[in-house]
Amino acid sequence: MKNQEKQYRHRMKVAKRLAALTLVATALSQPTFSLTGALSVSAQESAATSPAANRDVKRTPIPFKTIYEEDATLEAGQKRTRVKGVEGFKEVITSTTPDVAAIAGKGNGVLNFTTKAPISTNAENQIEPLTTVHVYDYSSSYAGKVKDSLRLSKKIIEANKNENSKHILQLYPDNYSQTSYHAWTKSKLTGTQGISSKLLTKKEALEVIDKLLKINSPSEKDATYQNYGQYFQGMADALGSYRYIDESKNEVVPFEEIVTSLVKPTDTVSVIQYTDGWMDSGKVEVMDKSFAEWAKKRAKTFMSVVNRNQVTENDTNSMQSINQMRELGHPNIYDATGKDPKVVDAEVIKQFMETATVKVTAKKGEDQTAKITIGGDGVKVLTAKLKGATNKDLLIKDGRVDVSEKLADGSYTVEFTAEGNGTVTAKVAVEGKDVDTKTVTLKETAGKKGTSTSDEKVTPAVDEVIQVGTKPKVEKEKIPYQTIEEKDPTLAEGERKVKVKGVEGLKTTTTSYTLDKKTGEVKPSVKVDEQPKTDEVVLVGTKKKAAQVKLRFIDKKTSKSLKEDEIVTTDKSKFGDEFTLKPENELKSDKDLYRLIEIKLTESKEDSKINGLSEDKKSLTSKVSESEQSYDAVYERVVYTSYVDENGKELDKTVEGAQDKKEIKGYDFVKTEKSDNGDVKHIYRLKPVKGKTPVKYAETNEGSGIFYSILGVLGAVTLAESIRRKRQAK
């Protein structure tokens, strides 16, 4: 069946091609003629014989129906085909003897004309279109004054009477780096990031500013958002579809790059930025250098409005911002500090409009209107093209052209083609005055009606069955608690203590789904249960801590610590409280005795006078100051002198200090030894008795051992000899 159908379709294609070739050959055999003056016409007569009958198969698809069934095991909206749908079809086989169509006469023509608008030079108070970049400081220190800047921007926008002027609004969070003028281009911000708008009309810019004016910062009364991350996301959301977003960017984009991408190189651009005096201590604020360099080169004027007035406790009224701008060569700095707001508005608007805009010295009148008509009875316009300073296809309605166009100065042509049996009239008038007309007569060759018979065959469709998921979805969202700080004068400064433990809330959203069996769509129904949060309350100490007074116990010789440091002050100590240092006169460390020498400043590289130090330098009475005080109690190890014989036997009482040797009855002095810790030992030897050989003691431990060995042997020999003699006597 399929092979027969393929063969049949092939035969039909061949027959159609033969019929088309017959028509082309007939047309080529007919004469062609042209009209004088840019119009030509062709006429064809019908073929002498009718073409052979053709068979045509038209196959009309019969779409299958889609039936939807619920499936609670699938995720909501997920679909799975249970029965694959199969399209049916209706075949109509038609045998035809084709019509021999009438061949319309065809032709083309050209109209020529010029336009030139009048020139007026009476336009002294008009300005060229201007793109104004408004840059706002949205740091916490400027929160109390940023709305004044927004209101001033509104007045500047309204002062520009050229309705073709555009505006770009850019907001940044801080001035802590030379690259702070940038915008986050993702739809959701991460932390505190800068924001930029697209290129806005006057109406759009005023609409965005009105939305921003309704948002209060976290530092303002009735704050719209509790922290600055939420605050900046809220402002980004306020811009809506007017916000500049580029999801392809993976990092922040400098303000100047955004402006460059939004404007043409030939556009007039001016910049006005608003800020305060900036911090000049602690974390010092600085100007974005790259933005400043770009603005000086690209902008018609680069104006900076600085408001250093003290409005809130966080405001900075230093000259840091103005000094920074001057260093970078800012050309137009306006200091609003101490001035009446009305005076500021008037002066800034006047100064900005005079320096930011370009006045129009001559104005061209409205472009001239050209009315173009082409048509006639019995004819149909096929194409009509306008060429010149403006190139476009002219509107053809009901086979005719009847259009009016405002055209820029220049020379134009209208090229057209038409077909039919009759006269074509083409005309162009500029500002109501006819400037060119063309006419032509087209002649049609009559056609012949063909015959047709048909047969119909139907193959039914197989309906498709699709299972659609209706599985419920449960989402749980934590509700973060806020941390509220309360000052507590009973706690030390900086100490924090939780008064009420914060507990996160929980929002449970259950979504159930029902299936629309006609459309296959699932309709959700949502139930929300919410467990409220408990905000955390933290006590923050405000009580000033007393400066610490520390006493160390130090060995004079080794500088090592002899015992744990002593903290003299307590938590209750206050500035100006009197304290006394009176370390113990003696202390023991590692079985050694140490004696106090003096009290001195810790790690002092030079002798410094200590107020309140006693005359013997062993006690101190002073007052607690604002800075930490550290003192050293300096001790010296007590040295001892001993008197012993060569075997270490004490011959006289051990005394303090390094003492000289002395006479000891019955002993001769041998030598003096001094240990590493300074102790002195005088060693003596027993004096020899008259008539006896004195025992010679060795100077070393080895010699003493040999002596006692010999003495032992002699004793043993003497004892043995005594025993032998007693035995002999018996």
Protein Blocks (a to p, Z undefined) as FASTA:
>chain_A
ZZmmmmmmmmmmmmmmmmmmmmmmmmmmpccdddehhiacddddddfbdcdddddddddd
ddddddddddfkbcehiacdfbdcdddddddddddddddddddddddddddddddddddf
blfkbccdddddddddfbfklmmmmmmmmmmmmmmmmmpmbfkbccdddddfbffbfklb
ccdfbfbdghjaddddddddfklmmmmmmmmmmpccfkbghifbfbfklmmmmmmmmnmm
mpccdfkbcbdcdfklmmmmmpcfkbccdddddddebpaehjaddddfklmmmmmmmpmb
acddddfbdfbfmbccbfklmmmmmmnopabdcdfehiafklmmmmmmmmmmmmmpccdf
bdcddddddddddddehiacfbdcdedjbgcddddeehiacddddddedddddddddedj
ddddddddeehiafbdcdddddddddddddddddddddddddddddddfbdcdddddddd
dddddddfkbcehiacdfbdcddddddddddddddfknopacdddddddddddddddddd
fbdcddddddddddfklopafbdcddfbdfkbcehiacdddddfbdceehiacddfbdcd
ehiabdcddehiafkopaccddddfbdcddddddddddddddddfkopafbdcdedjddd
dddehiacfbdcddfkopacddddddddehiacddddfbfklmmmmmmmmmmmmmmmmmm
mmmmmmmmZZ
